[in-house]
């Protein structure tokens, strides 16, 4: 199964490299043809516009193929979500942002181990009896 996943990843990478080469070749060809009509700066600007248009079309196709999840309406007479519920919902909907926050927390822990120790003690210390 791992080999199959690696083969799929390698074939996807090869396909993306071939597409990138095709786009670069198309841009060079368009630039060369435009040099006969307009000065070099104008040809570069037109090729840039064509590449931006191509990227916009690719992004529109990719966006139209994605099915976004619909938000569930909150039932009536329910309290607003707590901070923990909001954090879990954020982690579900934005996993890449969650990874970024985790990396930032890891870097902060690496820079200041005393802070990590204080947080761990706060969570693992037995509760105090308060009068």
Secondary structure, 3 states (H helix, E strand, C coil): CHHHHHHHHHHHHHHHHHHHHHHHHHHHHHHHHHHCCCCHHHHHHHHHHHHHHHHHHHHHHHHHHCCCCCCCCCCCCCCCCCHHHHHHHHHHHCHHHHHHHHHHHHHHHHHCHHHHHHHHHHHHCCCCCCC
